[in-house]
Amino acid sequence: MPATVEHVISDARSEPFSVALLSLHTSPLAQPGSGDSGGMNVYIRELVAHLAHTGAQCHVYVRAWHHDLPAEVELEPGVRVVHIPAGDFDLEKEALYGIVDEFAALVEDDIQAIGGVDVLHANYWLSGVAGHRIKHRLGIPLVTTFHTLARVKAETGDHEPERRALAEAQVIACSDAVTASCTAEAQWLERLYDTPRERIAFVSPGVEDALFSPGNQAAARQAVGLDEKPTILFVGRIQPLKGVAVAVEALGRMRHTDTQLVIVGGPSGLEGETELALVNHMIEQYRLHDRVRFVSPQPHHLLSSWYRAADVCIVPSRSESFGLVALEAAACGTPVVASSVGGLRTLVDHGVTGFLVADRNPAVFATYLDQIFGHPMLAAELAFNAVQHAREYRWSVTASGLRDLYAQLANRVLVECA
C-alpha cells in the first residue's frame, strides 16, 4: 500500500479551512506536455479539486504568463486560481528566481485581502522560496512539495544552478512539513538535505478511476486515430530528463519490427529543441521514419484513450519523484516499462505489473518490450496486475490526508529557521 499522511484529526473536515497553494512557474489551467507544463499541473489541479470536496477553500497562486489572462478564475466551487502579475509575461523559467520577491509580496497582499488562510502549500522550489518569505511575514505554517530536487537531478546528470540547491535547503529548514511521494523521495530529503524525519509527511499522488480505467482497445484506437500496429506509448515533455531518445533507440533495437512508438508531448525548456534533434537523429540512424509518430500535447482527460490504445507505456526518465504517467497507464490496464529510479520503483512491480530497467539501457528496454509483445499471456497478466496495483492510489485519499496534515500544523508552534 502507498504511504499516506496519518489521519489523527477525525473532525478536521468539520471546521472551515482555507489553504493558499503556491505554483509560481506553472498553472493547473495550462496544457500538460507543453512548455513547462507536466505532471505538476495535473497534481495541483486534482489536489485542489479533491481538497474542495472536503470543504476546504483553495486559493491557487500562479504567475500570469499572458497579458489577456483574467485576474482570477473559479476552477470549481471552492477553488480560485489567482494570476499574479509578477515580471514580464514571457520570462523563461530560468529567469523566474529574479521575480520571487515581487510574486511573494503580491500573494501576501491577496491573502490579507481575503482575510487570511490557515496554511501555505508551496509547490516546486521557486514557490518554496516565496512561501518561506510569506510564512515569516504572515505567521502561517508552510508545507512544501518540491516535485523535483536539484541534488537528486545532479546525481543523475541533470545539473541545476547551485543557488537552487541552497534555496531548497533553506526552505526545508523552515518548512513545517515537507511532503514525500514515496520512500525514495523521503530518503533523498534526509540524505541530501538533512531533513528531520519527523517533518517528512508521506503524501502519494493519486489517479482518478472515473477517468483512468481499463477499456476497449479497438475503440480507443479508433478514437485517437491509431492503426492496429502493436503500439508503445510515450507521454511527456521532450527534454533530456524524460528520455525520449532512449525510447526511440529501444524501438530500433527490438526484434519485433512491426511495432510503432507514439510520442505524445512537445519540446520543453532550453534543451527541448536539442533533445528533439537527437530524437530525430535516432529515428534516422535506426530507419524508423514509418514507425515513430509524434502527437501534440493532449488535454489530460483525453490521455486515458491513448493509454488504452497502447500495448505498453515506456517511461525512460533519468529521475522521477513519483511518475504520474506510469500510474495513469497502469490504471488503464497498460503495462509499464520504466527506468528503475525514484517513485517508479514503487509504481512498477518488476515482473508483476511491468518491468524496471537499470541505467536506462535501451537494449534492456528492448528486451522487456519484446517479451511483452512476444508473450500475450504475460502481457495480459501484467495488465491485470497493473490495474489492481493502481487502485491503491486515490486522489480522495491524498486530499483527505493533506487536509488532516494542514489541520495539525495550524494548531502547532511554527518551525523556526535553522
C-alpha positions as CSV (number, residue, x, y, z in Angstrom):
1,M,0.0,0.0,0.0
2,P,1.2,3.5,-0.7
3,A,2.2,5.6,2.3
4,T,-0.2,8.4,3.2
5,V,-0.4,11.1,5.9
6,E,-1.6,9.6,9.1
7,H,-5.2,10.6,9.9
8,V,-5.2,11.8,13.5
9,I,-7.9,14.5,13.5
10,S,-11.2,12.9,13.0
11,D,-13.2,16.1,13.0
12,A,-10.8,18.2,10.9
13,R,-13.1,18.5,8.0
14,S,-16.0,19.8,10.1
15,E,-14.2,23.1,10.6
16,P,-13.9,25.9,8.0
17,F,-10.4,25.8,6.5
18,S,-8.5,27.6,3.8
19,V,-5.2,26.9,2.1
20,A,-3.0,29.0,-0.2
21,L,-1.3,26.8,-2.8
22,L,1.7,28.4,-4.5
23,S,2.6,27.4,-8.0
24,L,4.7,30.2,-9.3
25,H,6.0,28.7,-12.5
26,T,3.1,26.7,-13.9
27,S,-0.6,26.7,-13.7
28,P,-3.3,24.0,-13.3
29,L,-5.0,25.7,-16.2
30,A,-2.1,25.1,-18.6
31,Q,-1.9,22.2,-21.1
32,P,0.3,19.4,-19.7
33,G,3.0,18.3,-22.0
34,S,3.7,21.7,-23.5
35,G,6.3,24.3,-22.3
36,D,7.0,23.7,-18.6
37,S,3.6,22.1,-18.0
38,G,3.6,18.5,-16.9
39,G,2.7,16.2,-14.0
40,M,2.8,19.1,-11.5
41,N,-0.1,20.8,-13.3
42,V,-2.1,17.6,-13.0
43,Y,-1.1,17.2,-9.4
44,I,-2.3,20.7,-8.4
45,R,-5.5,20.6,-10.3
46,E,-6.5,17.2,-9.0
47,L,-5.4,18.0,-5.5
48,V,-7.3,21.3,-5.1
49,A,-10.4,19.8,-6.7
50,H,-10.4,17.0,-4.1
51,L,-9.5,19.3,-1.3
52,A,-12.5,21.4,-2.2
53,H,-14.6,18.2,-1.9
54,T,-13.5,18.0,1.8
55,G,-14.9,21.5,2.3
56,A,-11.6,23.4,2.1
57,Q,-11.3,26.7,0.4
58,C,-8.4,26.7,-2.0
59,H,-6.6,29.7,-3.4
60,V,-4.1,28.8,-6.1
61,Y,-1.5,31.5,-6.9
62,V,0.3,31.3,-10.2
63,R,2.4,33.8,-12.1
64,A,0.5,35.4,-15.0
65,W,2.2,34.2,-18.2
66,H,0.0,36.1,-20.7
67,H,-1.4,39.6,-20.9
68,D,-5.0,38.6,-21.5
69,L,-5.4,36.3,-18.5
70,P,-8.2,37.2,-16.1
71,A,-7.2,38.3,-12.6
72,E,-8.7,35.1,-11.3
73,V,-10.6,32.0,-12.4
74,E,-13.0,29.9,-10.5
75,L,-11.8,26.4,-11.3
76,E,-14.7,24.9,-9.5
77,P,-16.7,25.8,-6.3
78,G,-14.2,26.3,-3.5
79,V,-11.2,26.7,-5.9
80,R,-9.9,30.1,-7.2
81,V,-6.9,30.4,-9.4
82,V,-5.3,33.8,-9.0
83,H,-2.9,35.2,-11.7
84,I,-0.2,37.2,-10.1
85,P,1.3,39.9,-12.5
86,A,5.0,39.4,-11.4
87,G,7.7,40.1,-14.0
88,D,7.4,40.1,-17.8
89,F,4.9,37.7,-19.3
90,D,7.5,35.9,-21.5
91,L,10.1,35.2,-18.8
92,E,11.9,31.9,-19.2
93,K,11.7,29.5,-16.3
94,E,15.4,30.0,-15.6
95,A,14.8,33.8,-15.0
96,L,11.9,33.4,-12.6
97,Y,14.1,33.5,-9.5
98,G,14.5,37.2,-10.0
99,I,10.8,37.9,-9.5
100,V,10.1,35.7,-6.5
101,D,10.1,38.7,-4.1
102,E,7.5,40.5,-6.3
103,F,5.4,37.4,-6.6
104,A,5.5,36.8,-2.8
105,A,4.6,40.4,-2.0
106,L,1.5,40.3,-4.3
107,V,0.4,36.9,-3.0
108,E,0.7,38.3,0.6
109,D,-1.5,41.3,-0.4
110,D,-4.2,39.0,-1.7
111,I,-4.1,36.7,1.3
112,Q,-4.6,39.7,3.6
113,A,-7.4,41.0,1.3
114,I,-9.3,37.7,1.6
115,G,-8.9,37.6,5.4
116,G,-6.0,35.2,5.6
117,V,-5.5,31.5,5.2
118,D,-4.8,28.7,7.6
119,V,-1.8,27.2,5.8
120,L,0.6,27.7,2.8
121,H,1.4,24.8,0.5
122,A,4.3,25.6,-1.9
123,N,4.9,23.5,-5.0
124,Y,8.4,23.4,-6.5
125,W,11.4,25.3,-5.2
126,L,10.5,28.7,-6.6
127,S,7.2,28.6,-4.8
128,G,9.0,27.3,-1.7
129,V,11.2,30.4,-1.6
130,A,8.1,32.6,-2.0
131,G,6.3,30.6,0.7
132,H,9.2,30.8,3.1
133,R,9.1,34.6,2.9
134,I,5.3,34.8,3.2
135,K,5.4,32.5,6.2
136,H,7.6,34.9,8.1
137,R,5.6,37.9,7.2
138,L,2.2,36.5,8.0
139,G,3.0,33.8,10.6
140,I,1.3,30.9,8.6
141,P,2.6,27.3,8.6
142,L,4.3,26.2,5.4
143,V,4.0,22.8,3.7
144,T,6.4,22.3,0.8
145,T,6.2,19.8,-2.1
146,F,9.3,20.0,-4.3
147,H,8.3,17.6,-7.1
148,T,11.9,17.5,-8.2
149,L,15.1,18.2,-6.2
150,A,18.3,19.8,-7.5
151,R,20.7,17.5,-5.7
152,V,18.8,14.4,-6.9
153,K,18.9,15.7,-10.5
154,A,22.6,16.4,-10.2
155,E,23.2,12.8,-9.2
156,T,21.6,11.6,-12.5
157,G,23.4,14.1,-14.7
158,D,20.8,17.0,-14.9
159,H,22.7,19.8,-13.1
160,E,20.8,22.8,-11.7
161,P,22.3,26.1,-10.5
162,E,23.8,25.8,-7.1
163,R,21.5,28.6,-5.9
164,R,18.6,26.3,-6.4
165,A,20.0,23.6,-4.1
166,L,20.9,26.2,-1.4
167,A,17.4,27.7,-1.7
168,E,15.8,24.2,-1.3
169,A,17.9,23.6,1.8
170,Q,16.8,26.9,3.3
171,V,13.1,26.3,2.5
172,I,13.4,22.7,4.0
173,A,15.0,24.1,7.2
174,C,12.0,26.3,7.8
175,S,9.1,24.2,6.4
176,D,6.7,22.9,9.0
177,A,6.2,19.8,6.8
178,V,7.9,18.6,3.6
179,T,6.0,16.0,1.6
180,A,7.4,12.9,0.0
181,S,5.5,10.9,-2.6
182,C,7.4,7.7,-1.9
183,T,10.2,6.1,0.3
184,A,12.9,7.1,-2.2
185,E,12.0,10.8,-2.1
186,A,11.9,10.7,1.8
187,Q,15.4,9.1,1.7
188,W,16.6,11.9,-0.7
189,L,15.3,14.5,1.6
190,E,17.1,13.0,4.6
191,R,20.4,12.1,2.9
192,L,20.9,15.2,0.6
193,Y,19.2,17.9,2.7
194,D,19.3,16.7,6.3
195,T,15.5,17.0,6.6
196,P,14.3,16.0,10.0
197,R,12.4,12.7,9.7
198,E,9.6,13.9,11.9
199,R,8.8,16.7,9.4
200,I,8.6,14.5,6.4
201,A,4.9,13.6,5.5
202,F,4.2,10.8,3.1
203,V,1.7,12.1,0.5
204,S,1.3,9.9,-2.6
205,P,-0.5,11.4,-5.6
206,G,-3.5,9.6,-6.9
207,V,-5.3,8.6,-10.1
208,E,-8.9,9.4,-10.9
209,D,-10.5,6.0,-11.5
210,A,-13.6,7.5,-13.1
211,L,-11.4,8.7,-15.9
212,F,-8.4,6.3,-15.9
213,S,-9.6,2.7,-16.1
214,P,-9.5,-0.2,-18.5
215,G,-11.4,0.0,-21.7
216,N,-11.8,-1.5,-25.2
217,Q,-8.5,-1.1,-27.1
218,A,-10.1,-1.2,-30.6
219,A,-12.5,1.6,-29.7
220,A,-9.7,3.6,-28.1
221,R,-7.5,3.2,-31.2
222,Q,-10.4,4.4,-33.4
223,A,-11.0,7.4,-31.1
224,V,-7.4,8.6,-31.3
225,G,-6.8,7.6,-34.9
226,L,-4.3,4.8,-34.4
227,D,-4.0,1.8,-36.7
228,E,-3.7,-1.8,-35.5
229,K,0.1,-2.0,-35.2
230,P,1.5,-3.1,-31.9
231,T,2.0,0.2,-30.0
232,I,4.4,1.6,-27.5
233,L,3.4,4.9,-25.9
234,F,5.5,7.7,-24.5
235,V,3.7,10.6,-22.8
236,G,5.6,13.6,-21.6
237,R,7.7,16.6,-22.4
238,I,10.5,16.2,-24.9
239,Q,13.6,17.0,-22.8
240,P,16.7,15.1,-21.7
241,L,15.2,14.3,-18.3
242,K,12.3,12.3,-19.8
243,G,14.5,10.2,-22.1
244,V,12.5,10.2,-25.4
245,A,15.7,9.3,-27.3
246,V,16.1,6.2,-25.1
247,A,12.6,5.2,-26.1
248,V,13.4,5.6,-29.8
249,E,16.7,3.7,-29.6
250,A,14.9,0.9,-27.7
251,L,12.4,0.7,-30.6
252,G,15.3,0.4,-33.0
253,R,16.8,-2.5,-31.1
254,M,13.6,-4.5,-30.8
255,R,13.2,-7.9,-32.6
256,H,9.6,-7.1,-33.2
257,T,9.9,-4.8,-36.2
258,D,6.2,-4.4,-36.6
259,T,5.9,-2.2,-33.5
260,Q,5.4,1.6,-33.5
261,L,6.2,4.3,-31.0
262,V,3.7,7.1,-30.4
263,I,5.2,10.2,-28.7
264,V,2.6,12.4,-27.0
265,G,4.2,15.7,-26.0
266,G,6.3,18.6,-27.1
267,P,9.7,20.2,-26.6
268,S,10.2,21.8,-23.2
269,G,12.8,24.1,-21.7
270,L,16.1,25.3,-23.0
271,E,17.2,21.8,-24.1
272,G,13.8,20.8,-25.6
273,E,14.7,21.5,-29.2
274,T,18.2,20.0,-28.8
275,E,16.5,16.8,-27.5
276,L,14.1,16.8,-30.3
277,A,17.0,17.0,-32.8
278,L,18.6,14.0,-31.0
279,V,15.4,12.1,-31.3
280,N,15.1,12.8,-35.0
281,H,18.8,11.7,-35.4
282,M,18.0,8.4,-33.6
283,I,15.0,7.9,-36.0
284,E,17.3,8.5,-38.9
285,Q,20.0,6.2,-37.6
286,Y,17.6,3.2,-37.0
287,R,15.5,4.0,-40.1
288,L,12.3,4.4,-38.0
289,H,10.5,7.0,-40.1
290,D,7.5,4.9,-40.6
291,R,7.5,3.5,-37.0
292,V,7.5,6.7,-34.9
293,R,4.6,9.1,-34.7
294,F,4.6,12.5,-33.0
295,V,1.4,13.7,-31.4
296,S,0.9,17.2,-29.9
297,P,0.3,17.5,-26.2
298,Q,-3.2,16.3,-25.3
299,P,-5.7,17.5,-22.7
300,H,-5.3,15.4,-19.6
301,H,-8.8,13.9,-19.8
302,L,-8.1,12.6,-23.3
303,L,-4.9,10.7,-22.3
304,S,-6.9,7.8,-21.0
305,S,-7.8,6.9,-24.6
306,W,-4.2,7.0,-25.6
307,Y,-3.2,4.7,-22.7
308,R,-6.0,2.2,-23.6
309,A,-4.9,2.3,-27.3
310,A,-1.4,1.3,-26.5
311,D,0.0,-2.1,-25.6
312,V,2.9,-0.8,-23.5
313,C,3.8,2.5,-21.9
314,I,7.5,3.4,-21.8
315,V,8.9,5.8,-19.1
316,P,12.7,6.1,-19.6
317,S,13.2,9.1,-17.2
318,R,16.5,9.9,-15.6
319,S,14.7,10.6,-12.3
320,E,11.1,10.8,-11.2
321,S,9.9,11.8,-7.7
322,F,6.7,9.9,-8.5
323,G,5.7,9.3,-12.1
324,L,2.0,10.0,-12.8
325,V,2.2,8.8,-16.3
326,A,3.2,5.3,-15.1
327,L,0.3,5.3,-12.6
328,E,-2.3,6.5,-15.1
329,A,-1.2,4.0,-17.7
330,A,-1.4,1.2,-15.2
331,A,-4.8,2.2,-14.1
332,C,-5.9,1.9,-17.8
333,G,-4.5,-1.7,-17.9
334,T,-1.4,-0.8,-19.9
335,P,1.8,-2.4,-18.6
336,V,4.7,-0.1,-18.0
337,V,8.4,-0.5,-18.8
338,A,10.2,2.2,-16.8
339,S,13.6,3.3,-15.6
340,S,14.4,1.9,-12.1
341,V,14.5,5.3,-10.5
342,G,12.7,7.2,-7.7
343,G,9.0,6.7,-7.4
344,L,8.9,4.5,-10.5
345,R,10.3,1.7,-8.3
346,T,7.2,2.0,-6.1
347,L,4.7,2.2,-9.0
348,V,6.1,-0.6,-11.1
349,D,6.3,-4.0,-9.5
350,H,9.1,-5.7,-11.6
351,G,7.8,-8.8,-13.4
352,V,4.3,-8.3,-11.9
353,T,2.9,-5.1,-13.3
354,G,5.6,-4.3,-15.8
355,F,9.4,-4.1,-15.8
356,L,12.1,-1.8,-14.4
357,V,15.3,-1.1,-16.3
358,A,18.6,-0.2,-14.5
359,D,20.8,2.5,-16.1
360,R,18.2,3.4,-18.7
361,N,19.8,0.8,-21.1
362,P,18.0,0.9,-24.4
363,A,18.9,-2.7,-25.1
364,V,17.3,-3.9,-21.9
365,F,14.2,-1.8,-22.6
366,A,14.1,-3.5,-26.0
367,T,14.4,-7.0,-24.4
368,Y,11.5,-6.3,-22.0
369,L,9.3,-4.8,-24.7
370,D,10.0,-7.8,-26.9
371,Q,8.9,-10.1,-24.0
372,I,5.6,-8.3,-23.7
373,F,4.8,-8.4,-27.4
374,G,6.1,-11.9,-27.8
375,H,4.0,-13.4,-25.0
376,P,0.3,-12.5,-25.0
377,M,-0.4,-14.3,-21.7
378,L,2.3,-12.4,-20.0
379,A,1.0,-9.1,-21.4
380,A,-2.5,-9.9,-20.1
381,E,-1.2,-10.9,-16.7
382,L,0.8,-7.7,-16.4
383,A,-2.2,-5.6,-17.4
384,F,-4.4,-7.2,-14.8
385,N,-1.9,-6.8,-12.1
386,A,-1.2,-3.2,-13.1
387,V,-4.9,-2.2,-12.7
388,Q,-5.1,-3.8,-9.2
389,H,-1.9,-2.0,-8.1
390,A,-3.1,1.3,-9.4
391,R,-6.3,1.1,-7.4
392,E,-4.3,1.6,-4.2
393,Y,-3.8,5.3,-5.2
394,R,-6.7,7.7,-5.0
395,W,-6.8,11.5,-5.1
396,S,-9.5,11.5,-2.4
397,V,-7.2,9.7,0.0
398,T,-4.4,12.2,-0.9
399,A,-6.6,15.2,-0.2
400,S,-8.0,13.7,3.0
401,G,-4.6,13.1,4.3
402,L,-3.3,16.5,3.4
403,R,-6.4,18.2,4.9
404,D,-5.6,16.5,8.2
405,L,-1.9,17.4,8.0
406,Y,-2.9,21.1,7.4
407,A,-5.2,21.0,10.4
408,Q,-2.4,19.6,12.6
409,L,0.0,22.3,11.5
410,A,-2.5,25.0,12.1
411,N,-2.5,24.1,15.8
412,R,1.2,23.8,16.3
413,V,4.0,26.2,17.0
414,L,5.7,27.2,13.8
415,V,9.1,25.8,12.9
416,E,11.8,28.5,13.2
417,C,14.6,28.8,10.6
418,A,17.6,26.7,11.5
